[in-house]
Amino acid sequence: MKKQIYTISIYTENNLGLLNRISSIFLKRHINIESLTASSSEIENVTRLIIVAHLTEEKVKKVIGQIEKQIEVIKAYYHTNEESIYIQSALFKIKSNLLFDERQIQNIIKNSNAQIVTVSPEFFVIEKSGRKEEIDALYDELLPFGIMQFVRSGRISVTKEEMKISELLKKQLN
């Protein structure tokens, strides 16, 4: 079977130690987690974890099975990139003098659809949301000018198809 990128969505109660137990499922199978994001979900008091990993469909099915054995996990799903709409966000901190001295920086920001979120006498911060490749391209363009700090979020995603998680929860609660 061919390896590919999968986005795993896990709907769960937000309990102490659960993230550790879920990440150990990946560790035991020698699967590297490319990205991990936790947030509230569309359902009150339910947390959604989004994990991105590069593996085969056979392996992702086994991982989902192990994840769903965790008591606090309500439901876990996996999707390919083609089945999802996804982005990441990144922040770039650059020396302020470059914003005015290097006209090219302004063009890079404009052409990449990035935004300046703050400017101070010492530095300015650029925010870029998009696909990993877009953020990598902006990083490569800014690198020759000197990046003081860089941070990237994990993937956030929604599926193209409707997920019936709300209906599933209602059935479980009745």
C-alpha positions as CSV (number, residue, x, y, z in Angstrom):
1,M,0.0,0.0,0.0
2,K,1.1,3.5,-0.8
3,K,1.8,6.0,2.0
4,Q,0.1,9.4,1.8
5,I,-0.8,12.3,4.1
6,Y,-3.9,11.7,6.2
7,T,-5.7,14.2,8.4
8,I,-7.1,12.5,11.5
9,S,-9.9,14.2,13.4
10,I,-10.7,13.1,16.9
11,Y,-13.7,14.3,18.8
12,T,-13.2,13.8,22.5
13,E,-13.8,14.9,26.0
14,N,-11.0,17.2,27.2
15,N,-9.4,15.1,29.9
16,L,-6.0,15.2,31.5
17,G,-3.5,12.7,29.9
18,L,-5.6,11.9,26.8
19,L,-3.2,13.7,24.4
20,N,-0.3,11.7,25.9
21,R,-2.1,8.4,25.4
22,I,-3.1,9.3,21.8
23,S,0.4,10.4,20.9
24,S,1.8,7.1,22.4
25,I,-0.4,5.2,19.9
26,F,1.6,6.8,17.1
27,L,4.9,6.4,19.0
28,K,4.4,2.6,19.4
29,R,3.8,2.3,15.7
30,H,6.8,4.5,14.7
31,I,4.6,7.0,13.0
32,N,5.8,10.6,13.0
33,I,3.1,13.2,13.8
34,E,3.6,16.0,11.2
35,S,1.1,18.4,12.8
36,L,-1.2,18.4,15.9
37,T,-3.8,20.9,16.7
38,A,-6.4,20.9,19.6
39,S,-9.4,23.2,19.7
40,S,-13.0,23.4,20.7
41,S,-15.4,21.9,18.1
42,E,-18.8,22.7,16.8
43,I,-20.2,20.7,19.7
44,E,-20.3,22.2,23.1
45,N,-17.9,20.7,25.6
46,V,-16.3,18.5,22.9
47,T,-12.6,19.0,21.9
48,R,-11.4,18.3,18.4
49,L,-7.8,17.1,17.8
50,I,-6.4,17.3,14.3
51,I,-3.4,15.1,13.7
52,V,-1.6,14.9,10.3
53,A,0.6,11.9,9.6
54,H,2.2,10.2,6.6
55,L,1.1,6.5,6.5
56,T,-0.8,3.9,4.5
57,E,-4.5,3.5,4.6
58,E,-4.2,0.2,6.3
59,K,-2.1,1.7,9.1
60,V,-4.4,4.7,9.5
61,K,-7.4,2.4,10.0
62,K,-5.5,0.5,12.7
63,V,-4.5,3.8,14.4
64,I,-8.2,5.0,14.3
65,G,-9.3,1.7,15.9
66,Q,-6.8,2.2,18.7
67,I,-7.7,5.8,19.2
68,E,-11.4,5.0,19.5
69,K,-10.6,2.5,22.3
70,Q,-9.7,5.4,24.5
71,I,-12.7,6.0,26.9
72,E,-12.8,9.8,26.4
73,V,-12.8,9.5,22.6
74,I,-16.2,10.0,21.1
75,K,-15.3,9.4,17.4
76,A,-12.3,9.5,15.2
77,Y,-12.2,10.0,11.4
78,Y,-9.5,10.1,8.8
79,H,-9.4,12.0,5.5
80,T,-7.0,12.5,2.6
81,N,-6.0,15.9,1.4
82,E,-8.4,15.7,-1.4
83,E,-11.3,15.2,1.0
84,S,-10.4,18.2,3.2
85,I,-10.1,21.9,3.1
86,Y,-7.1,22.8,5.2
87,I,-4.7,25.6,6.1
88,Q,-1.9,26.5,8.5
89,S,-0.9,29.9,9.9
90,A,2.6,31.3,10.4
91,L,4.2,34.4,11.9
92,F,7.4,35.9,10.7
93,K,9.3,38.5,12.8
94,I,11.6,40.7,10.7
95,K,13.8,43.8,11.5
96,S,11.8,47.0,11.0
97,N,14.4,48.8,9.0
98,L,14.0,46.3,6.2
99,L,10.4,47.2,5.7
100,F,11.4,50.7,4.7
101,D,14.9,50.1,3.3
102,E,14.1,47.0,1.2
103,R,11.2,47.8,-1.2
104,Q,11.3,44.2,-2.3
105,I,10.0,43.0,1.1
106,Q,6.8,45.0,0.6
107,N,6.4,43.3,-2.8
108,I,7.0,39.8,-1.3
109,I,4.3,40.5,1.4
110,K,1.8,41.7,-1.2
111,N,2.5,38.9,-3.7
112,S,2.1,36.2,-1.1
113,N,-1.2,37.6,0.3
114,A,0.4,37.9,3.7
115,Q,-0.4,40.7,6.2
116,I,1.6,42.9,8.5
117,V,0.0,42.4,11.9
118,T,2.3,44.8,14.0
119,V,5.1,47.3,13.5
120,S,7.4,48.5,16.2
121,P,10.7,50.5,15.9
122,E,12.7,47.2,16.2
123,F,10.6,44.7,14.2
124,F,7.5,44.0,12.3
125,V,5.4,40.8,12.2
126,I,4.0,39.2,9.1
127,E,1.1,36.7,9.2
128,K,0.5,34.2,6.5
129,S,-2.3,31.7,6.3
130,G,-2.5,29.0,3.6
131,R,-1.1,25.7,2.6
132,K,2.2,24.4,3.9
133,E,3.8,25.0,0.5
134,E,2.7,28.6,0.4
135,I,4.2,29.3,3.9
136,D,7.4,27.5,2.9
137,A,7.7,29.6,-0.2
138,L,7.3,32.8,1.8
139,Y,9.8,31.6,4.3
140,D,12.3,30.9,1.5
141,E,11.7,34.4,0.0
142,L,12.2,36.2,3.4
143,L,15.2,34.1,4.6
144,P,17.8,36.1,2.7
145,F,16.6,39.3,4.5
146,G,16.9,37.6,8.0
147,I,14.1,36.2,9.9
148,M,14.3,37.0,13.6
149,Q,11.6,34.5,14.6
150,F,9.3,32.1,12.9
151,V,6.4,30.0,14.1
152,R,3.9,27.8,12.3
153,S,0.6,26.4,13.6
154,G,-0.6,22.9,13.1
155,R,-3.1,22.1,10.3
156,I,-6.7,23.1,10.8
157,S,-9.2,21.5,8.5
158,V,-12.8,20.8,7.7
159,T,-14.1,18.1,5.4
160,K,-15.7,18.7,2.1
161,E,-18.4,16.1,2.9
162,E,-20.7,16.6,5.8
163,M,-19.6,14.9,9.0
164,K,-22.6,13.5,11.0
165,I,-20.9,13.8,14.4
166,S,-23.6,16.0,15.9
167,E,-26.3,13.4,15.0
168,L,-24.0,10.6,16.3
169,L,-23.7,12.4,19.7
170,K,-27.4,12.9,20.0
171,K,-27.9,9.1,19.5
172,Q,-25.3,8.3,22.0
173,L,-26.7,10.6,24.6
174,N,-30.3,9.2,24.2
